[in-house]
Amino acid sequence: MGLSLVLALGASALQAQSGVTDNGKASAANLNLGVAYFRAGNLPLAKEKLERARDQDPKNATVHDTLGLLYARLGDDARADAEFNTALRLTPGDPELANNYAVYLCGHGKVDAGVKRFEQAASNALYKTPWVAWTNAGFCLRGAGRDAEAAVQYERALKAQPSFAEAVYQYAEMELAQQKAAAAYRRVEAYLAANPKATAELLMVGWRSARAQGDQLAALKLARRLQTDFPNSPQTLAVVGNVESGTTNIRAEGNGSR
């Protein structure tokens, strides 16, 4: 399953940290450097800085969590699992840590365990974006072919935050895969009517849905918006449209997004 789930990398790592000791301050500095290298794709330097941060402050849960993400990226599952569990043992009530571990679990086929962690994160009163965890749970379940359960999670996410484009996109994409093009198009259309901003992925699934039900005018409008709002995106490049004549074609079938 592709890692389309929403991670919280660095969400707490980059916050100001008040290390009491010099080691604590040094650990915080190396943590921030490690996160920066991780985001830039420089994994060797990220590993060096994060492991140094862990050595300097072994009780920093965020360091262990970030190392878990790094080891998972490096394919070292045993060390990743150990780091995630250490982070959760140090800070058992942190919903972002639970979300990150759930992403890891789902990516390794442990769907039920991952969904349980997502739901724990979403139900935590300290978690400011529970709709992210519910959307992640839906993606995890869909990857396991459990679409009915995924739909429940998407509904929960959208009830909590109707303007969360990722949940709308994932839900509509699932409906389109289920041959429910009209439902998928209505979902995208309703979102666009209520929200001025969209994503290229959302517009693309709307375009595909319109095209699947033979609505060339709707497909044309969405193709134009893709070209206007996201001229250089993979989604726009996938849609080769003759806007003047009102026809649209696709270069390669698929959602063109992930």
TORMIFI-816528 format. One line per 3 residues: their letters; for each residue z, y, x of N, C-alpha, C. Coordinates in steps of 0.001 Angstrom, whole numbers, plus 500000, padded with zeros to 6 digits. Example, Ala and Ser with C-alpha at 12.3 -4.5 7.8 and 13.67 -1.06 7.14 Angstrom:
as	507800,494310,513190,507800,495500,512300,507800,496700,513200 ~ 507080,497750,512850,507140,498940,513670,507870,500030,512900
END
This chain:
mgl	500000,498815,500843,500000,500000,500000,500000,501231,500876 ~ 499102,502155,500615,499041,503374,501407,500289,504207,501212 ~ 500706,504881,502232,501931,505658,502178,501656,506996,501515
slv	501393,506949,500197,501161,508166,499444,502458,508703,498880 ~ 503529,507973,499081,504812,508394,498576,505275,509657,499289 ~ 506129,510393,498600,506572,511683,499128,507832,511498,499956
lal	507726,511761,501243,508852,511653,502153,509600,512977,502250 ~ 510819,512883,502729,511630,514085,502942,511838,514304,504431 ~ 510820,514065,505224,510932,514210,506678,511306,515638,507047
gas	512446,515735,507697,512864,517037,508205,513450,517957,507159 ~ 513586,517507,505923,514105,518388,504887,515506,518875,505225 ~ 516313,517972,505762,517643,518393,506203,517703,518545,507712
alq	516737,517946,508406,516767,518006,509868,516598,519424,510375 ~ 515829,520218,509668,515525,521552,510163,516507,522604,509680 ~ 517475,522196,508868,518473,523147,508434,519391,523490,509606
aqs	519970,524657,509573,520892,525045,510639,522069,524084,510671 ~ 522402,523614,511831,523491,522674,511972,524565,523291,512861 ~ 525797,523121,512411,526911,523740,513138,527626,522679,513950
gvt	527009,522224,515028,527627,521214,515873,528882,521782,516524 ~ 529986,521054,516394,531250,521523,516954,531222,521425,518477 ~ 530609,520372,518979,530582,520152,520417,529226,520551,520982
dng	529208,520660,522305,527931,520933,522964,526937,519806,522715 ~ 527447,518569,522698,526568,517437,522416,525962,517541,521025 ~ 526778,518019,520081,526270,518179,518721,525164,519205,518657
kas	525320,520299,519375,524287,521333,519397,523030,520833,520096 ~ 523211,520111,521170,522060,519566,521890,521325,518544,521037 ~ 522087,517745,520292,521478,516754,519406,520651,517434,518326
aan	521191,518522,517752,520460,519242,516711,519158,519817,517263 ~ 519214,520332,518498,518004,520891,519112,516957,519806,519340 ~ 517401,518650,519846,516455,517560,520080,515923,516984,518772
lnl	516756,516983,517749,516299,516533,516429,515167,517414,515924 ~ 515351,518707,516003,514306,519632,515540,513022,519467,516346 ~ 513167,519289,517659,511980,519055,518495,511311,517733,518122
gva	512120,516707,517886,511571,515408,517513,510806,515458,516206 ~ 511355,516164,515229,510670,516309,513939,509353,517060,514125 ~ 509376,518107,514942,508154,518882,515184,507082,518011,515837
yfr	507473,517225,516833,506503,516330,517478,506006,515253,516512 ~ 506901,514756,515679,506532,513735,514694,505467,514296,513756 ~ 505713,515492,513249,504756,516109,512322,503417,516380,512999
agn	503452,516662,514289,502224,516948,515033,501492,515670,515456 ~ 502119,514519,515217,501483,513255,515577,501718,512808,516998 ~ 502591,513512,517712,502901,513128,519095,504099,512169,519062
lpl	503833,510916,518774,504905,509952,518557,505708,509620,519819 ~ 505087,509508,520997,505904,509236,522190,506952,510307,522459 ~ 506554,511577,522363,507525,512649,522594,508549,512703,521469
ake	508112,512435,520238,509048,512403,519121,510112,511327,519364 ~ 509676,510182,519804,510606,509078,520081,511601,509475,521166 ~ 511117,510086,522234,511996,510503,523333,513058,511476,522841
kle	512647,512501,522084,513584,513521,521638,514573,512968,520615 ~ 514075,512133,519690,514952,511621,518639,515954,510618,519190 ~ 515538,509785,520109,516479,508843,520713,517528,509583,521536
rar	517128,510666,522182,518097,511479,522925,519084,512136,521955 ~ 518555,512610,520811,519435,513214,519805,520444,512194,519284 ~ 520005,510959,519082,520915,509910,518619,521995,509622,519664
dqd	521605,509569,520928,522578,509302,521993,523611,510421,522089 ~ 523171,511651,521828,524069,512798,521935,525017,512902,520743 ~ 524564,512448,519584,525406,512522,518379,525135,511299,517502
pkn	525771,510169,517808,525509,508919,517081,525914,508962,515608 ~ 526677,509977,515200,527137,510049,513810,526282,510980,512953 ~ 525169,511442,513495,524266,512322,512742,523329,511460,511892
atv	523546,511414,510597,522766,510555,509705,521297,510951,509671 ~ 521024,512246,509767,519641,512700,509710,518846,512206,510911 ~ 519490,512143,512072,518822,511614,513264,518435,510159,513037
hdt	519359,509363,512519,519078,507945,512275,517975,507782,511224 ~ 518020,508591,510184,516993,508514,509137,515612,508837,509697 ~ 515532,509897,510499,514249,510294,511074,513742,509250,512065
lgl	514662,508658,512810,514276,507560,513711,513760,506372,512910 ~ 514356,506128,511736,513862,505058,510885,512418,505286,510484 ~ 512094,506516,510115,510714,506857,509763,509784,506684,510964
lya	510261,507099,512127,509440,506991,513334,509188,505531,513700 ~ 510241,504725,513720,510063,503316,514061,509159,502611,513055 ~ 509273,503006,511789,508386,502423,510774,506932,502772,511084
rlg	506687,504013,511494,505332,504438,511866,504837,503652,513080 ~ 505752,503318,513981,505389,502586,515196,505285,501077,514955 ~ 505632,500634,513753,505546,499213,513437,506733,498397,513905
dda	507811,499052,514287,509015,498356,514737,509965,498243,513546 ~ 509712,497249,512700,510429,497151,511438,511916,496859,511602 ~ 512265,496036,512563,513676,495692,512751,514500,496933,513095
rad	513988,497743,514002,514715,498948,514389,514691,499993,513272 ~ 513582,500066,512558,513503,501011,511439,514558,500683,510400 ~ 514645,499416,510022,515618,499000,509006,517032,499278,509468
aef	517310,499017,510725,518652,499265,511273,519001,500747,511226 ~ 518047,501605,511569,518310,503051,511566,518527,503581,510151 ~ 517720,503124,509202,517895,503562,507817,519272,503158,507293
nta	519665,501940,507572,520959,501467,507077,522110,502193,507741 ~ 521952,502548,509010,522979,503338,509678,523104,504711,509035 ~ 521964,505324,508747,521974,506643,508103,522683,506586,506756
lrl	522371,505563,505962,522987,505447,504641,524467,505106,504734 ~ 524864,504383,505759,526281,504073,505948,527059,505343,506318 ~ 526439,506201,507122,527096,507433,507542,527169,508453,506406
tpg	526117,508512,505577,526073,509477,504471,525574,508761,503220 ~ 526411,507955,502595,525962,507119,501478,525499,507888,500250 ~ 525905,509139,500107,525544,509879,498908,524345,510798,499068
dpe	523621,510713,500188,522493,511618,500421,521236,511088,499734 ~ 520739,511779,498700,519577,511260,497959,518284,511284,498757 ~ 518147,512225,499706,516928,512269,500509,516835,511058,501436
lan	517966,510637,501969,517975,509447,502807,517629,508215,501980 ~ 518155,508160,500761,517840,507031,499875,516355,507015,499539 ~ 515772,508197,499306,514339,508284,498997,513497,507780,500168
nya	513854,508204,501379,513080,507788,502557,513165,506285,502794 ~ 514357,505732,502612,514496,504284,502787,513711,503539,501717 ~ 513696,504091,500508,512934,503471,499418,511441,503470,499720
vyl	510949,504551,500315,509545,504604,500726,509255,503471,501708 ~ 510136,503303,502657,509981,502232,503653,509983,500860,502973 ~ 510922,500629,502070,511024,499339,501388,509763,499033,500585
cgh	509281,500024,499852,508078,499811,499048,506869,499531,499933 ~ 506790,500223,501043,505680,500008,501959,505703,498644,502616 ~ 506837,497949,502501,506963,496620,503096,507116,495547,502023
gkv	506653,495850,500813,506604,494854,499753,507915,494568,499050 ~ 508967,495315,499360,510269,495095,498722,510395,496055,497537 ~ 509599,495749,496508,509422,496682,495394,510710,496905,494617
dag	511373,495846,494204,512577,496003,493388,513664,496764,494136 ~ 513838,496448,495416,514843,497150,496215,514464,498618,496379 ~ 513174,498878,496578,512721,500251,496731,512906,501060,495456
vkr	512509,500498,494328,512644,501202,493048,514117,501484,492750 ~ 514974,500528,493081,516402,500738,492870,516900,501934,493675 ~ 516440,502046,494905,516840,503184,495740,516289,504495,495180
feq	515039,504474,494714,514465,505684,494120,515281,506130,492912 ~ 515660,505191,492089,516425,505534,490888,517815,506050,491243 ~ 518397,505504,492296,519679,506018,492765,519542,507467,493222
aas	518459,507754,493946,518238,509125,494407,518042,510064,493225 ~ 517230,509643,492251,516922,510501,491102,518150,510785,490248 ~ 519060,509826,490182,520247,509997,489337,521360,510774,490038
nal	521155,511078,491318,522152,511825,492076,522084,513305,491692 ~ 523195,513830,491227,523227,515230,490772,522907,516218,491887 ~ 523047,515788,493141,522765,516667,494274,521275,516730,494605
ykt	520486,515837,494023,519053,515783,494336,518317,516817,493494 ~ 517692,517767,494152,517077,518885,493437,515731,518542,492809 ~ 515081,517466,493273,513749,517123,492758,513690,515656,492344
pwv	514423,515265,491299,514416,513858,490875,513046,513369,490452 ~ 512176,514283,490003,510828,513869,489592,510026,513303,490763 ~ 510361,513725,491975,509690,513157,493151,510048,511679,493295
awt	511328,511356,493147,511761,509965,493271,511164,509107,492157 ~ 511101,509619,490942,510529,508844,489839,509025,508632,490046 ~ 508349,509648,490554,506921,509484,490847,506714,508453,491947
nag	507543,508511,492954,507477,507519,494021,507702,506109,493479 ~ 508667,505975,492576,508942,504669,491972,507722,504176,491196 ~ 507059,505095,490493,505851,504716,489759,504750,504235,490684
fcl	504571,504938,491790,503545,504534,492757,503863,503168,493341 ~ 505134,502942,493643,505570,501668,494201,505283,500533,493216 ~ 505618,500719,491956,505404,499692,490933,503923,499461,490685
rga	503153,500532,490677,501716,500361,490464,501094,499555,491597 ~ 501543,499790,492821,501035,499042,493961,501309,497556,493840 ~ 502329,497196,493049,502662,495790,492832,502015,495246,491563
grd	501138,496046,490942,500459,495606,489724,501327,495680,488484 ~ 502398,496441,488536,503332,496544,487401,503131,497889,486703 ~ 501957,498027,486095,501541,499311,485537,502428,499796,484394
aea	502871,498889,483528,503698,499305,482397,505001,499935,482877 ~ 505598,499343,483902,506824,499903,484469,506532,501212,485204 ~ 505376,501282,485846,504992,502520,486535,504861,503661,485534
avq	504267,503380,484375,504092,504418,483356,505431,504993,482914 ~ 506444,504145,482809,507781,504616,482427,508308,505610,483456 ~ 508104,505298,484727,508573,506192,485786,507813,507513,485786
yer	506497,507457,485564,505710,508693,485505,506149,509557,484324 ~ 506443,508912,483202,506917,509663,482031,508235,510359,482334 ~ 509107,509680,483030,510392,510291,483387,510175,511487,484308
alk	509272,511339,485261,508996,512433,486189,508448,513648,485447 ~ 507511,513419,484551,506864,514539,483858,507756,515144,482793 ~ 508673,514370,482262,509649,514947,481332,510555,515915,482072
aqp	510911,515550,483302,511788,516403,484110,511052,517605,484671 ~ 509770,517424,485050,508983,518500,485652,507520,518349,485243 ~ 507130,518916,484093,505750,518761,483593,504681,519314,484526
sfa	505057,520221,485416,504066,520845,486298,503948,520139,487650 ~ 504511,518959,487789,504415,518231,489053,503053,517554,489120 ~ 502137,518163,489867,500744,517722,489888,500587,516300,490399
eav	501412,515899,491360,501281,514556,491919,501506,513480,490865 ~ 502490,513698,489992,502758,512721,488931,501605,512672,487939 ~ 501059,513836,487590,499917,513879,486668,498729,513154,487280
yqy	498471,513422,488545,497359,512778,489245,497513,511261,489274 ~ 498686,510803,489681,498894,509356,489788,498790,508674,488421 ~ 499362,509305,487406,499337,508738,486051,497892,508665,485550
aem	497151,509761,485723,495762,509791,485257,494903,508793,486017 ~ 495139,508660,487307,494370,507708,488095,494629,506278,487623 ~ 495886,505984,487281,496216,504660,486771,495519,504410,485429
ela	495534,505417,484561,494876,505258,483264,493369,505060,483434 ~ 492786,505771,484355,491352,505615,484587,491045,504208,485081 ~ 491888,503682,485955,491699,502316,486451,491858,501298,485334
qqk	492604,501651,484309,492806,500777,483156,491709,500948,482102 ~ 490646,501669,482456,489532,501942,481539,489950,502844,480384 ~ 490924,503702,480622,491378,504660,479612,490948,506059,480041
aaa	489632,506231,480133,489089,507487,480651,489471,508675,479781 ~ 489444,508501,478462,489758,509613,477561,491204,510059,477746 ~ 492119,509095,477879,493527,509439,478071,493735,510137,479406
ayr	493060,509641,480432,493185,510258,481754,492661,511689,481728 ~ 491511,511899,481078,490942,513247,481020,491860,514196,480241 ~ 492401,513725,479115,493305,514573,478327,494532,514979,479137
rve	495018,514065,479941,496201,514363,480754,495892,515468,481768 ~ 494750,515348,482426,494358,516364,483404,494069,517691,482705 ~ 493373,517622,481594,493017,518839,480845,494272,519584,480400
ayl	495268,518843,479908,496503,519473,479451,497227,520152,480614 ~ 497223,519502,481765,497859,520105,482934,497144,521403,483318 ~ 495824,521358,483392,495063,522534,483812,495204,523688,482827
aan	495393,523368,481550,495560,524422,480548,496895,525139,480706 ~ 497887,524436,481251,499231,525007,481352,499574,525522,482741 ~ 498781,525142,483751,499121,525493,485133,497910,526096,485840
pka	498071,527278,486429,496922,527920,487084,496478,527223,488359 ~ 497389,526526,489019,497040,525880,490284,496883,524380,490089 ~ 495903,523835,490785,495670,522393,490744,495527,521886,492165
tae	495362,520594,492305,495078,519999,493606,493680,519403,493565 ~ 493108,519203,494728,491779,518595,494784,491804,517186,494205 ~ 492878,516445,494466,492992,515085,493939,492993,515089,492416
llm	493736,516031,491829,493825,516101,490374,492477,516463,489757 ~ 491796,517435,490343,490481,517816,489828,489490,516665,489948 ~ 489602,515916,491026,488684,514803,491229,488879,513712,490195
vgw	490127,513365,489904,490352,512316,488908,489950,512815,487521 ~ 490097,514117,487280,489608,514678,486020,488095,514592,485931 ~ 487417,514896,487038,485949,514802,487096,485496,513373,486858
rsa	486150,512432,487493,485789,511031,487313,486007,510580,485872 ~ 487101,511076,485261,487398,510703,483881,486362,511273,482916 ~ 485992,512531,483123,484964,513146,482279,483641,512412,482415
raq	483309,512075,483631,482054,511376,483897,482056,509979,483278 ~ 483227,509301,483333,483318,507943,482796,483111,507910,481291 ~ 483464,508995,480601,483264,509018,479146,482010,509787,478744
gdq	481176,510094,479739,479878,510689,479461,479904,512155,479094 ~ 480986,512862,479417,481096,514282,479102,480572,515082,480300 ~ 479286,515312,480331,478667,515978,481476,479102,517436,481616
laa	479348,518111,480492,479759,519514,480553,481137,519628,481209 ~ 482075,518768,480792,483416,518792,481385,483349,518423,482862 ~ 482518,517436,483181,482370,517032,484575,481823,518173,485410
lkl	480876,518893,484851,480270,520019,485564,481294,521117,485835 ~ 482130,521425,484837,483149,522457,485006,484143,522078,486102 ~ 484545,520818,486116,485491,520374,487128,484849,520347,488510
arr	483569,519989,488568,482862,520008,489850,482777,521435,490384 ~ 482503,522377,489505,482434,523783,489928,483779,524267,490449 ~ 484857,523864,489754,486174,524315,490196,486522,523690,491543
lqt	486170,522439,491731,486387,521809,493029,485675,522582,494130 ~ 484431,522940,493868,483633,523652,494864,484191,525040,495143 ~ 484769,525666,494113,485314,527011,494267,486669,527007,494965
dfp	487560,526119,494486,488939,526115,494987,489122,525336,496284 ~ 488313,524281,496459,488475,523412,497626,487106,523099,498241 ~ 486424,524119,498738,485032,523928,499182,484843,522920,500305
nsp	485849,522730,501136,485689,521835,502287,486489,520539,502167 ~ 486990,520260,500971,487813,519064,500796,486949,517814,500717 ~ 487518,516656,501036,486768,515396,500888,486315,515167,499454
qtl	487123,515647,498497,486749,515471,497096,485481,516254,496758 ~ 485411,517488,497235,484222,518299,496972,483005,517719,497670 ~ 483201,517259,498885,482078,516675,499621,481580,515403,498949
avv	482483,514701,498232,482074,513480,497540,481239,513778,496300 ~ 481453,514948,495726,480713,515328,494522,479506,516156,494950 ~ 478341,515560,494896,477112,516275,495231,476530,516744,493903
gnv	476744,518013,493580,476349,518496,492264,475240,519526,492317 ~ 474374,519460,491363,473401,520520,491150,473919,521376,490007 ~ 474747,522359,490369,475425,523157,489361,474436,523907,488485
esg	473347,524314,489065,472380,525106,488297,471754,524292,487167 ~ 471500,523019,487441,470849,522210,486409,471850,521508,485516 ~ 473148,521637,485885,474166,521048,485037,474331,519559,485220
ttn	473957,519013,486373,474144,517586,486621,475075,517397,487794 ~ 475790,516283,487802,476663,515954,488929,476452,514512,489287 ~ 476549,514251,490559,476446,512891,491061,477560,512665,492053
ira	477798,511431,492406,478832,511133,493387,478207,510417,494567 ~ 478602,510830,495731,478047,510240,496936,478587,508833,497145 ~ 479860,508658,496883,480461,507348,497064,481472,507126,495956
egn	481392,506032,495249,482337,505762,494166,483746,505657,494731 ~ 484704,505986,493891,486104,505967,494321,486704,507306,494054 ~ 488004,507421,494278,488658,508676,493931,488452,509740,494992
gsr	488000,509357,496171,487709,510339,497206,488921,511096,497686 ~ 490114,510514,497484,491300,511273,497843,492145,510598,498877 ~ 492472,509341,498701,493440,508721,499605,492805,507522,500270
END
